[in-house]
Amino acid sequence: MEKQNRRKKQSQKLQSQVKTLTTKNNQKVQYAFVNLGTPSVGSEVKDLDRLREDYIPFGKDNLFPQYLAELKRQSSTHRSVLAQKTTFTTGAGFKTSNETLKEYIEDVNANGESLKDCFKKLADDYYTYGNAFLEGVVYEGGINFYHKDASTARLSKNKKLVFFHPNWEEAKKYPEKLQKIPIYPKIASSRFIIHYKDYESTFSFYGLPDYIAALEHIAIDFEIGKYNHTSFKNGFSPSAIVTVNGDFGEKEAEQFVETAKETLTGSGNNSKILFLVKNGDDSSSTDVQILNNKEDGDFLDLQKLTDQNIITAHRWQPALSGIVSSGKMNNTGSEIRIAYELAMSTVIKDTTNILLDPIKKVINSELGIDTKDLVVVYEPPISFLSDIDPKQVLTINEQRAMLHKDLMPMEDGDMLLADRQSITVEKTETITTN
């Protein structure tokens, strides 16, 4: 319902921008100027005394996080990089030798979520918005942790509270839905919030995501996909137009138009020849016009440039996004491993520490549980199994079992093939000497 109301308002806004122009021939033409630019967040509000609200708006219309959420759903390259960052940051979960802590992190809230579940959502928000919020609910003998959607959060002027509203576009209309929770270490009504923010110069309330400089390119990525879809559905792309002389009746002309639309638009109907018959022309000449659509090549170059700029803004590695340099990929996947190590050292491990350290401190100080050895278990995208020669690490019988479960073990098969060959050579030399 909210999305429908938003689209209706946008449609009404566009209609209000439509102007009518009357030409010299008394024909009316409608036109409109539409702003297709991306919203900017140049700076935060500085003069807090003139701010009527108790919270700091995020963006000029206070809806910048909502724009980032929409952007994430529109660009395939952008969404893929965000998902990869989140996956690598979460890894295979957490590891600790403390049995009490191990039991606690398996179930951290009333919804049955584990710490890994909450941590994954935190990482996703942090990479998407540059901010993340974790709620703590204190009860007798423990604390429950809940992830809070970063797009619903706004900071108070004094930086001591976080305001949450399910729909900031309607916040003034429904003030009763506004929720206030103090920022840790302050606790009120057994609740507190941990606020994570990615540092950005001149921004003291909110963080900004890595990709902030590539908003235009992310928007272009979506527009390219939309252009291609529209082009395939409605593309009128004959390879040549042949104009000949002749006479057309009204019904014949209508039939010709319909046939042309069916034949030359839609999937599989490109690069055909269109014949046009001209009426009332005494000339017997035939005109042939060859069409060359160079936009396809331009858009391919634009797509490559857009992908490159998006990945660069994310501080990500092209190989991890499936873009492998020509001639550099070998059968060991070394380029992907190198890219993974670079991403781990420059992005992933640092973000993991930013998100995990406050949680460890809260658990330690509020519950008295030692969290020093709580770490994330990382999983590389490519293992070294393909580089290992089975003959060097598996016994003969183990290799036979891998080939087929019904192969009977050999009498001397519980050893490496190299050791068996060495024994065979020694036996042969002994027999020869005797």
BADREN-510611 format. One record per residue (C-alpha): residue number from 1; residue in one letter; x, y, z. Coordinates in Angstrom, 1 decimal. Example, Ala and Ser with C-alpha at 12.3 -4.5 7.8 and 13.67 -1.06 7.14 Angstrom:
2
R  seq  type  x  y  z
R  1  a  12.3  -4.5  7.8
R  2  s  13.7  -1.1  7.1
END
This chain:
434
R  seq  type  x  y  z
R  1  m  0.0  0.0  0.0
R  2  e  2.8  2.4  0.9
R  3  k  4.6  1.7  -2.4
R  4  q  1.4  2.3  -4.3
R  5  n  0.8  5.6  -2.6
R  6  r  4.4  6.6  -3.3
R  7  r  4.1  5.8  -7.0
R  8  k  0.8  7.7  -7.1
R  9  k  2.4  10.8  -5.6
R  10  q  5.3  10.5  -8.0
R  11  s  2.9  10.2  -10.9
R  12  q  0.9  13.2  -9.8
R  13  k  4.2  15.2  -9.4
R  14  l  5.2  14.3  -12.9
R  15  q  1.8  15.3  -14.3
R  16  s  2.0  18.6  -12.5
R  17  q  5.3  19.3  -14.4
R  18  v  3.7  18.7  -17.8
R  19  k  3.4  21.9  -19.8
R  20  t  1.3  22.5  -23.0
R  21  l  2.6  24.5  -26.0
R  22  t  0.5  25.7  -28.9
R  23  t  2.2  25.7  -32.2
R  24  k  1.6  28.1  -35.2
R  25  n  -0.7  25.5  -36.7
R  26  n  -2.8  25.5  -33.5
R  27  q  -1.5  22.0  -32.6
R  28  k  -1.0  21.4  -28.9
R  29  v  2.2  19.7  -27.8
R  30  q  2.9  18.5  -24.2
R  31  y  6.4  18.5  -22.7
R  32  a  8.0  18.3  -19.3
R  33  f  11.4  18.7  -17.7
R  34  v  12.3  15.8  -15.3
R  35  n  15.2  15.7  -13.0
R  36  l  17.0  12.4  -13.4
R  37  g  20.0  13.2  -11.1
R  38  t  20.8  11.2  -8.0
R  39  p  20.2  12.8  -4.6
R  40  s  23.4  14.2  -3.0
R  41  v  24.4  14.3  0.7
R  42  g  26.9  17.2  0.6
R  43  s  26.9  17.8  4.4
R  44  e  24.9  17.3  7.6
R  45  v  22.8  20.0  9.3
R  46  k  25.2  22.3  11.2
R  47  d  22.9  24.8  12.8
R  48  l  21.1  22.5  15.2
R  49  d  19.3  25.4  17.0
R  50  r  17.3  26.1  13.8
R  51  l  16.3  22.4  13.4
R  52  r  12.7  21.9  14.5
R  53  e  12.9  18.1  14.8
R  54  d  14.6  16.3  17.7
R  55  y  16.5  14.1  15.2
R  56  i  19.1  14.8  12.5
R  57  p  17.7  14.3  9.0
R  58  f  19.8  12.0  6.8
R  59  g  19.8  13.8  3.4
R  60  k  17.9  16.9  2.3
R  61  d  14.6  15.1  2.4
R  62  n  15.6  12.7  5.3
R  63  l  15.1  9.8  2.9
R  64  f  18.7  9.2  1.7
R  65  p  18.8  5.7  3.3
R  66  q  15.6  4.8  1.5
R  67  y  17.2  5.9  -1.8
R  68  l  20.2  3.7  -1.1
R  69  a  17.9  0.7  -0.4
R  70  e  16.2  1.2  -3.8
R  71  l  19.6  1.5  -5.5
R  72  k  20.6  -1.8  -4.0
R  73  r  17.6  -3.5  -5.6
R  74  q  18.2  -1.9  -9.0
R  75  s  21.9  -2.5  -9.9
R  76  s  23.0  -6.1  -10.4
R  77  t  26.8  -5.3  -10.1
R  78  h  26.3  -3.2  -7.0
R  79  r  24.1  -5.8  -5.3
R  80  s  26.5  -8.6  -6.1
R  81  v  29.5  -6.7  -4.5
R  82  l  27.4  -5.9  -1.4
R  83  a  26.4  -9.6  -1.0
R  84  q  30.0  -10.8  -1.5
R  85  k  31.2  -8.4  1.2
R  86  t  28.6  -9.6  3.6
R  87  t  29.3  -13.3  2.9
R  88  f  33.0  -12.9  3.4
R  89  t  32.6  -10.8  6.5
R  90  t  30.3  -13.4  8.1
R  91  g  32.3  -16.4  7.1
R  92  a  31.3  -19.8  8.4
R  93  g  30.3  -18.3  11.8
R  94  f  32.1  -17.8  15.1
R  95  k  34.7  -19.9  17.0
R  96  t  35.5  -19.9  20.7
R  97  s  36.9  -22.4  23.3
R  98  n  34.7  -20.9  26.0
R  99  e  31.8  -23.4  26.3
R  100  t  29.5  -20.8  28.1
R  101  l  30.1  -18.3  25.3
R  102  k  29.6  -20.9  22.6
R  103  e  26.2  -21.9  24.1
R  104  y  25.2  -18.2  24.4
R  105  i  26.0  -17.2  20.8
R  106  e  23.9  -20.0  19.4
R  107  d  20.7  -18.3  20.6
R  108  v  20.9  -14.6  21.2
R  109  n  17.3  -13.5  21.1
R  110  a  13.6  -14.5  21.5
R  111  n  13.4  -15.1  17.7
R  112  g  15.8  -18.0  17.9
R  113  e  18.5  -16.2  15.9
R  114  s  22.2  -16.9  16.5
R  115  l  24.9  -14.3  16.8
R  116  k  25.9  -15.1  13.2
R  117  d  22.3  -14.3  12.0
R  118  c  22.4  -10.9  13.6
R  119  f  26.0  -10.3  12.6
R  120  k  25.2  -10.9  8.9
R  121  k  22.4  -8.4  9.0
R  122  l  24.7  -5.8  10.7
R  123  a  27.4  -6.4  8.0
R  124  d  24.8  -6.0  5.2
R  125  d  23.6  -2.7  6.6
R  126  y  27.1  -1.4  7.3
R  127  y  28.2  -1.9  3.7
R  128  t  24.9  -0.7  2.3
R  129  y  24.3  2.5  4.4
R  130  g  27.6  3.2  6.1
R  131  n  25.6  2.7  9.4
R  132  a  24.3  -0.3  11.4
R  133  f  22.3  -0.6  14.6
R  134  l  22.2  -3.4  17.1
R  135  e  19.6  -3.4  19.9
R  136  g  20.2  -4.9  23.3
R  137  v  17.4  -6.0  25.6
R  138  v  18.5  -6.7  29.2
R  139  y  16.7  -9.3  31.2
R  140  e  17.5  -11.0  34.5
R  141  g  20.6  -13.1  33.9
R  142  g  21.1  -12.2  30.2
R  143  i  20.9  -9.9  27.2
R  144  n  19.1  -10.4  23.9
R  145  f  20.5  -8.9  20.7
R  146  y  18.3  -7.8  17.8
R  147  h  19.3  -6.3  14.5
R  148  k  17.6  -3.0  13.7
R  149  d  17.0  -1.9  10.1
R  150  a  19.4  1.0  9.5
R  151  s  17.1  2.7  7.0
R  152  t  14.6  3.2  9.9
R  153  a  17.1  4.9  12.2
R  154  r  17.9  8.6  12.8
R  155  l  20.2  10.1  15.4
R  156  s  19.2  12.6  18.0
R  157  k  20.8  16.1  18.3
R  158  n  22.7  15.2  21.4
R  159  k  23.9  11.8  20.0
R  160  k  22.5  10.0  23.0
R  161  l  19.3  8.6  21.4
R  162  v  18.3  6.8  18.2
R  163  f  14.9  7.4  16.7
R  164  f  13.2  4.6  14.8
R  165  h  10.2  4.9  12.5
R  166  p  8.9  2.3  10.0
R  167  n  8.2  5.0  7.4
R  168  w  10.0  8.3  7.7
R  169  e  8.1  9.7  4.7
R  170  e  5.0  9.5  7.0
R  171  a  6.8  10.2  10.3
R  172  k  5.0  13.5  10.9
R  173  k  1.6  12.0  10.1
R  174  y  2.1  9.0  12.5
R  175  p  4.3  10.3  15.4
R  176  e  2.9  7.6  17.7
R  177  k  5.0  5.0  15.7
R  178  l  8.2  6.8  16.7
R  179  q  10.5  4.8  19.0
R  180  k  13.4  6.2  21.0
R  181  i  16.2  4.0  22.4
R  182  p  19.4  5.3  24.2
R  183  i  22.8  4.6  22.9
R  184  y  25.0  2.3  25.0
R  185  p  26.4  2.6  27.7
R  186  k  23.1  4.3  28.7
R  187  i  20.3  1.8  29.3
R  188  a  16.6  2.9  29.6
R  189  s  13.7  0.5  30.1
R  190  s  16.1  -2.4  29.8
R  191  r  17.1  -1.4  26.2
R  192  f  20.0  0.1  24.5
R  193  i  21.5  0.6  21.0
R  194  i  25.0  0.1  19.6
R  195  h  25.5  2.4  16.7
R  196  y  28.2  1.6  14.1
R  197  k  29.2  4.3  11.6
R  198  d  31.7  4.4  8.8
R  199  y  33.9  7.5  9.3
R  200  e  33.4  10.3  6.9
R  201  s  35.0  13.8  7.2
R  202  t  32.5  16.6  8.1
R  203  f  29.9  14.0  9.1
R  204  s  29.6  13.7  12.8
R  205  f  26.2  11.9  13.1
R  206  y  26.0  9.5  10.2
R  207  g  28.5  7.4  8.3
R  208  l  28.6  7.1  4.5
R  209  p  29.2  3.8  2.5
R  210  d  32.3  3.2  0.5
R  211  y  30.5  3.5  -2.8
R  212  i  29.2  7.0  -2.2
R  213  a  31.3  8.4  -5.0
R  214  a  29.7  6.0  -7.5
R  215  l  26.0  6.7  -7.1
R  216  e  25.7  8.0  -10.6
R  217  h  27.4  4.9  -12.0
R  218  i  25.1  2.6  -10.0
R  219  a  22.1  4.5  -11.4
R  220  i  23.5  4.1  -14.9
R  221  d  23.9  0.4  -14.4
R  222  f  20.2  0.1  -13.7
R  223  e  19.4  2.3  -16.7
R  224  i  21.5  0.2  -19.0
R  225  g  19.6  -2.9  -18.0
R  226  k  16.3  -1.1  -18.4
R  227  y  17.4  0.1  -21.9
R  228  n  18.4  -3.4  -23.0
R  229  h  15.1  -4.8  -21.8
R  230  t  13.1  -2.1  -23.5
R  231  s  15.2  -2.5  -26.7
R  232  f  14.5  -6.3  -26.8
R  233  k  10.8  -5.8  -26.2
R  234  n  10.1  -2.9  -28.5
R  235  g  13.2  -2.6  -30.6
R  236  f  12.5  -1.6  -34.2
R  237  s  15.8  -2.6  -35.8
R  238  p  15.7  -3.6  -39.5
R  239  s  19.2  -3.9  -41.1
R  240  a  18.0  -1.9  -44.2
R  241  i  15.0  0.0  -45.5
R  242  v  14.1  -0.4  -49.2
R  243  t  11.7  2.2  -50.6
R  244  v  9.9  1.4  -53.9
R  245  n  7.1  3.2  -55.8
R  246  g  3.5  1.9  -55.6
R  247  d  -0.1  2.6  -54.5
R  248  f  -1.5  1.7  -51.0
R  249  g  -5.1  1.8  -50.0
R  250  e  -6.0  2.8  -46.4
R  251  k  -6.7  -0.8  -45.3
R  252  e  -3.6  -2.1  -47.0
R  253  a  -1.5  0.6  -45.3
R  254  e  -2.9  -0.4  -41.9
R  255  q  -2.2  -4.1  -42.6
R  256  f  1.3  -3.2  -43.7
R  257  v  2.0  -1.3  -40.4
R  258  e  0.7  -4.3  -38.3
R  259  t  2.8  -6.8  -40.3
R  260  a  5.9  -4.6  -39.9
R  261  k  5.4  -4.4  -36.1
R  262  e  5.0  -8.1  -35.8
R  263  t  7.9  -8.9  -38.1
R  264  l  10.4  -6.3  -36.9
R  265  t  9.9  -5.9  -33.2
R  266  g  10.4  -8.3  -30.3
R  267  s  13.0  -11.1  -29.7
R  268  g  14.5  -12.7  -32.8
R  269  n  13.2  -10.1  -35.3
R  270  n  16.1  -7.8  -35.6
R  271  s  18.4  -7.3  -38.6
R  272  k  15.6  -7.9  -41.2
R  273  i  14.9  -5.8  -44.3
R  274  l  11.9  -3.4  -44.3
R  275  f  10.2  -2.6  -47.7
R  276  l  8.3  0.7  -48.0
R  277  v  5.9  1.4  -50.9
R  278  k  5.5  5.1  -51.8
R  279  n  2.2  6.6  -53.2
R  280  g  1.9  9.3  -55.8
R  281  d  5.5  9.2  -57.0
R  282  d  6.1  9.0  -60.7
R  283  s  9.8  8.2  -60.2
R  284  s  10.6  4.6  -60.9
R  285  s  13.8  4.6  -58.9
R  286  t  14.2  2.4  -55.8
R  287  d  16.0  3.8  -52.7
R  288  v  18.0  1.5  -50.5
R  289  q  19.1  2.7  -47.1
R  290  i  21.6  0.6  -45.0
R  291  l  21.2  1.1  -41.3
R  292  n  24.1  0.7  -38.8
R  293  n  23.2  0.8  -35.1
R  294  k  26.4  1.7  -33.3
R  295  e  24.6  2.3  -30.0
R  296  d  25.0  -1.4  -29.1
R  297  g  28.8  -1.0  -29.1
R  298  d  28.6  2.3  -27.2
R  299  f  26.5  0.7  -24.5
R  300  l  28.9  -2.3  -24.2
R  301  d  31.7  0.1  -23.5
R  302  l  29.6  2.1  -21.1
R  303  q  28.7  -1.2  -19.2
R  304  k  32.3  -2.1  -18.8
R  305  l  33.2  1.4  -17.5
R  306  t  30.2  1.4  -15.2
R  307  d  31.1  -2.0  -13.7
R  308  q  34.7  -0.9  -13.2
R  309  n  33.8  2.3  -11.4
R  310  i  31.3  0.5  -9.1
R  311  i  33.8  -2.1  -8.1
R  312  t  36.6  0.5  -7.6
R  313  a  34.3  2.6  -5.4
R  314  h  33.6  -0.5  -3.3
R  315  r  37.3  -1.1  -2.8
R  316  w  36.6  -4.5  -4.2
R  317  q  38.5  -6.9  -6.5
R  318  p  37.2  -7.6  -10.0
R  319  a  38.2  -11.3  -9.9
R  320  l  35.9  -11.8  -6.9
R  321  s  33.0  -10.3  -9.0
R  322  g  33.6  -12.8  -11.8
R  323  i  35.7  -10.3  -13.9
R  324  v  39.0  -12.1  -14.5
R  325  s  41.8  -10.5  -16.5
R  326  s  42.3  -12.0  -19.9
R  327  g  45.2  -14.4  -19.9
R  328  k  45.8  -14.3  -16.1
R  329  m  43.4  -17.0  -15.0
R  330  n  45.0  -20.4  -14.7
R  331  n  43.9  -23.8  -13.5
R  332  t  44.9  -23.1  -9.9
R  333  g  42.7  -20.0  -9.5
R  334  s  45.6  -18.0  -8.2
R  335  e  44.2  -14.7  -9.3
R  336  i  41.0  -15.2  -7.3
R  337  r  43.1  -16.3  -4.2
R  338  i  45.2  -13.2  -4.5
R  339  a  42.1  -11.0  -4.9
R  340  y  40.6  -12.7  -1.8
R  341  e  43.7  -12.0  0.3
R  342  l  43.7  -8.3  -0.8
R  343  a  40.0  -8.0  0.0
R  344  m  40.5  -9.6  3.4
R  345  s  43.4  -7.3  4.4
R  346  t  41.9  -4.1  3.1
R  347  v  38.1  -4.5  3.7
R  348  i  36.9  -7.6  5.4
R  349  k  39.0  -8.0  8.5
R  350  d  38.8  -4.4  9.4
R  351  t  35.0  -4.3  9.1
R  352  t  34.8  -7.5  11.2
R  353  n  36.7  -5.9  14.0
R  354  i  34.5  -2.8  13.9
R  355  l  31.3  -4.8  14.2
R  356  l  32.4  -7.5  16.6
R  357  d  34.5  -5.6  19.2
R  358  p  31.5  -3.7  20.7
R  359  i  29.5  -6.9  21.0
R  360  k  32.4  -8.6  22.8
R  361  k  32.7  -5.7  25.2
R  362  v  29.0  -5.7  26.0
R  363  i  28.9  -9.4  26.6
R  364  n  32.0  -9.2  28.8
R  365  s  30.9  -6.2  30.9
R  366  e  27.2  -7.0  31.2
R  367  l  27.3  -10.8  31.5
R  368  g  30.9  -11.3  32.8
R  369  i  31.7  -13.8  30.0
R  370  d  35.2  -13.9  28.6
R  371  t  35.1  -13.1  24.9
R  372  k  38.8  -12.7  24.1
R  373  d  39.0  -15.8  21.8
R  374  l  35.7  -15.1  20.0
R  375  v  36.7  -14.9  16.3
R  376  v  35.1  -15.3  12.9
R  377  v  36.0  -18.4  10.9
R  378  y  36.7  -17.2  7.3
R  379  e  36.0  -19.3  4.3
R  380  p  38.0  -18.6  1.1
R  381  p  36.0  -18.8  -2.2
R  382  i  38.5  -21.3  -3.7
R  383  s  40.3  -24.1  -1.7
R  384  f  43.7  -25.6  -2.5
R  385  l  42.2  -29.1  -3.2
R  386  s  42.6  -28.6  -6.9
R  387  d  46.4  -28.0  -6.4
R  388  i  46.9  -31.2  -4.4
R  389  d  48.0  -34.4  -6.1
R  390  p  46.0  -37.3  -4.5
R  391  k  49.0  -39.6  -5.1
R  392  q  51.1  -37.5  -2.7
R  393  v  48.6  -37.5  0.2
R  394  l  46.4  -40.6  -0.1
R  395  t  47.3  -44.2  0.3
R  396  i  46.7  -46.6  -2.5
R  397  n  43.6  -48.1  -0.9
R  398  e  42.2  -44.6  -0.2
R  399  q  42.6  -43.8  -3.9
R  400  r  40.9  -47.1  -4.9
R  401  a  38.0  -46.3  -2.6
R  402  m  37.6  -42.9  -4.2
R  403  l  37.4  -44.5  -7.7
R  404  h  34.8  -47.1  -6.6
R  405  k  33.5  -48.2  -3.3
R  406  d  33.4  -51.9  -4.3
R  407  l  37.2  -52.1  -5.2
R  408  m  38.8  -54.5  -2.8
R  409  p  41.8  -53.2  -0.7
R  410  m  45.2  -54.3  -1.8
R  411  e  47.5  -56.2  0.5
R  412  d  50.2  -53.5  0.4
R  413  g  47.8  -50.7  -0.2
R  414  d  47.9  -48.9  3.1
R  415  m  50.8  -46.8  2.0
R  416  l  51.5  -44.0  -0.4
R  417  l  52.2  -44.9  -4.0
R  418  a  55.6  -43.4  -3.8
R  419  d  56.6  -45.5  -0.8
R  420  r  55.3  -48.7  -2.5
R  421  q  57.3  -47.9  -5.6
R  422  s  60.4  -47.3  -3.4
R  423  i  59.9  -50.7  -1.8
R  424  t  59.5  -52.4  -5.2
R  425  v  62.7  -50.8  -6.5
R  426  e  64.6  -52.0  -3.4
R  427  k  63.3  -55.5  -3.8
R  428  t  64.3  -55.6  -7.4
R  429  e  67.8  -54.3  -6.6
R  430  t  68.2  -57.0  -3.9
R  431  i  67.1  -59.8  -6.3
R  432  t  69.5  -58.6  -9.0
R  433  t  72.5  -58.5  -6.6
R  434  n  71.8  -62.1  -5.4
END
